[in-house]
Amino acid sequence: MKHEGNHRRVIARNRKENSTADWWAKLTPAEFRVAQLTTQGFTNREISEALYITVSTVEQHLTRTYRKLRIEGRARLAAEYGTMDADDA
């Protein structure tokens, strides 16, 4: 239970930090495009085909995105930031 409380505090801190700043400004244009498609439910392979990049490049962009936004994965990306569209950039 103690671990769960710590996890909730981290999530709350991240939301506060990310809500006060333009979170997308932390990402490169390429990272944003990959994150955008990820929140829309695309798989890494689908993203690679849509953007004409390798699956490895998609994975690298997502890894950097997760670090920059202090989140743990694609499910958290969608949960924290919802479905991104072109108007978010």
Secondary structure, DSSP 8 states (H G I E B T S, - for coil): -HHHHHHHHHHHHHHHHHHHTTGGGGS-HHHHHHHHHHHTT--HHHHHHHHT--HHHHHHHHHHHHHHHT--SHHHHHHHH----GGG-
